[in-house]
């Protein structure tokens, strides 16, 4: 059964309209068959995976390159949700990255490596403050001969007409005390669509990004699961996201906070939450963004 609702947002002249399609009581195979039609046509796909309290995003670039950003906690959900998105035959992920070495961001990647061949692993290089479980991931990467690449602000990954720009951290920021603020911040540009992946950065880092001239983001991965110490009015005024995705599950932190939700609403952004909407998939052809909620 597919329950269809349509919402168009006419924000930002010449930027994409949004089409929301809710998938109700639809199994994984049917879901994959629906979204794979867009994949074969060369559209950009971004999946905000429902991994409960944690971050995990799968980006399918036009041309067939798959990029996993974070892997959620060690509960097996990231690997299962990836299987639902990629289907039963795709067993290769080109790039796996983590924003920073906290368990709710990297814990599920060991399961992913056990199920998928991985082309390369990308991170910020910051080990200080990482839990002991990060050593298990490093061991798994070594056992599978997966190249490990350290990136920081100013680096770029290019593939055909697609670009992944690394906006943060700087070398100075990487040495800071707060591990969250060392998060890799990635800007994905593809199909006339820009998505910003922010890890767990706070307001100070957001201010630094705004000062670099960051603006007009179509899709925002809301920083730090909707913490009140992130998603500042300054950032939202600069990037004006059409869509904001909050990756969150049951937690004791109060995420997402009412303060953050209020700021996102004031910015005119359409909000999706994995704790309520399940895995959220965006499909962009460069003119329209379709949103599938599962």
N, C-alpha and C positions, 0 to 999 in steps of 0.2 A: 504494500500500500504506500502510495506517495501522496502526502498532503502538501499542496503547493500554495504558497502565498507570495505575493509580489510587492516589493517596496522599491521605489525609485528615489534616489537622493540627488538633487540637482545642485550639488555643492561644487565649487571650483569650476569655472567655465572651461569647457573642453576636457575635463577630467571624466573618468568613467562613471556611468550610472551603476547602480547596484540592484541586482536581482536576487531575492532571497528565496530559496527553495528548501522547505523543511522535509526531511525524510523521516517518516514515522513508521515504526515497526518494519523496517526494511533490513534484510540480512546482509551480511558482508559481501557476498557474491553479487547481489543485485546492485548494491552501492558501488562496487568496483566497476561493474558494467556501465553504470550511468556516467561516472566521472571519466572512465577510460576513453569514452567517445571524444571528449574534449582533449585528452592527452594526445590521441592519435592525430588530431587536427592541428597540433602544434601550439596549444594554449599553455600559459603559465598556470601551474597549480601550486597552492600553498595549503598544507594540512596542519591545523593546530590540533595535535593529538590529545585525546582525553587520557591522561596518565595519572589522574587524581592530583594530589598536591605536588606539582612539579612542572617543569617545562620540557616540551619536545615538539619540534616543528619539522615537517618534511616538505621540502621544496622540490617540485619537478619542473625543471627548466625546459623550455621548448628545445627540441633536439635530442631529448632523452637522458639528460644528466640529472641524477637524483642527489640531493644534498640534505642530510639530516643535521639539524641544529638542536643539540641537547637530546638527552635520552630519558629524562624523567627519573623517578626513584627506582630501586631494584625490585619491582613488582611484576615484571614481565609484560606490562601493558603496552609499552612502546613498541616492542617487537610484534605484538598481536595487531596493534592499530596500523603499523606499517604494512603488515601482510594484507590487511583489509584495503589499504589504499593502493598498493602496487599490484595486487592480484597474485594468483598462485604460481605464476611462471617467472616473474622478475625476482631474481635472487642476488642482485648486485646494487650496491649503493656506492656512488662515485666518491662522495666526500662525507665524512662524519666529523662534526665539530662540537665542541662544548664551549659555552660562554665562559664558565669558570668552574673549578673543581669542587663543587658542593654536591652532596649525594642526590639531591632532588633534581640535579641537572645531568649527572653522568651515570647514576646508578644502574640504569637500564641498558647501557651500551654494551655491557658484556653479553647479555642475551642477544642483542642485535648482531654482534660479531659472530656468535655461534650459529646464527641462522642465515647470515648474508655475507657474501664476499664484499670487502670494503677496499676501495681504491686508495684512500689516504685519510689520516686523522689530523684534524686541525685544532689547535688550542692556543692559549695566550702564554704558556710557558711558566705560569706561576704555581709552584708546588707548595710554597709556604702557606700554612693554614688549611691545606687539604686533609681530609680524613684518611685513615689508613686504608680504607677500601679503594682509594684511588690507585694504590699499588697493585691491586688485583686487575684493574683495567690496563695499567701499563704492562703488566705481565701478559695479558691476553693479546694486546697489540703486538708485542714482541714475538709471541708464539705463532701468530698468524702473519708475520712479516709485513705488517701494515706500516707504510711510511708515516712518520710523525713530523708535522710541519708546525712551526711556531710563527704566528702572525701578529701584527700590531697595527696601530693607526698608520694609515698611508699605504698599506698593502692592498692589492687588488687581485681578484680572480676573474679571468675573462674566458668566456666560451661563446663563440659566434656573436650574436647580438645581445648576449646577456652579460651582466657585470655584477660581481659581489664586491662591494667596497668595504674595507675595514676602517671604521671610524674611531674605534677605541679598543684597547687602551694605548696611551702614550707610554714611552719607557719610564717616565717619571711616575705616572699613575700606577704602573705595574708594581712599583716598590712600596705603594701605600699600605697602610695597616688594614683597611677595610677590603676584604676579599670580594664582596659584591661589586665594588667600584672598579675592579679590574676586569669586569666582564667584557668579552669580545662583543662589540656592537657592530652588526653587519647590516649594510644597506644593499638590498637586492633590487636591481633594475632590470626589467624584462617586460616586453609587450606593452610599452607605454604605461607600465605600472611600477610603483616603487613601494617596497615593503621594508620596514625597519624592525630589526630583531635586537632587543635591548638587554637581554639577560636580567640581572638584578640591580642595575645601576640606580643611584639615588639622585636627588635634586642637584647636588653639586656637579655631578658629571653631566647631567642634562643641560645645565647652564653652560658648561664648557662646549658641548656639542652645538648648542644654539649659537654661540659666539663664532663657530666655524662657518656659519651661514646655512646650516641645515634647515630645510623648509619643504612644505608641500609633499607629505608622505601619504600615499593612498591607504596603506595598511600599517597599523602599529601593533606590534606585540607589546602589550602593556608591561612596563617594567615591574619586576619584583611582585608578580601575582596580584597587583592592585594595592600594594602598600601605600599608606598615606604619605610616606616619605619619598614617593616617586610620582611620575606623571604630573609634574608641576604645571601651573598655568602658563609659565614661560615656554616650556617645551610644546605644550598643546597649541598655544597661539602661533608658534613658529611652524609646526609641521601640519596642523589642521587635518588630522587623519579622517578619511572617509569612514574607515572601519577600524575598530579597536578590538583586539582579541585578548581576553584575560584567561590565562591558563592557571586553573585553581581547582582544588578539591577540598574536602573537609579538613579544617585546620583550626589551630588554637590562636592564630595571629589576628583573626578578624579580617582576613583577606577575602574578597576585595573590600576595602573600607568605603564607607559612605562618602568620605571626602573625595576620594579618587573617582568614584562613580559620578559624583556631582560635577567634578571638573570635566570629565569626559563628555557628559551630557551637555554641559555649557558650551563645549567646543563643537557641538553638533555632530559628534561621531556616533555611528551605529555600533552598539556594544554587543559582543558575543562572549559567552563564558562557557568554558568546557564543563564546569560543574552542573550547568543547567542545559546546555545545548549539545553536550557530548562532543565528539570530534567535529570540528568545523573545517570545511574545505572551501577554499576560494578558487575560482577558475576565471582567468582573465584572458580575453582575446585582444586586449588593447583598447577596447571601446566600452565593454560591459564587464563588470565583475559579478559572477554568479556565486552565491553563497549557499552551500549545502550544509544543513545541520543534521547530524545523525545521533 
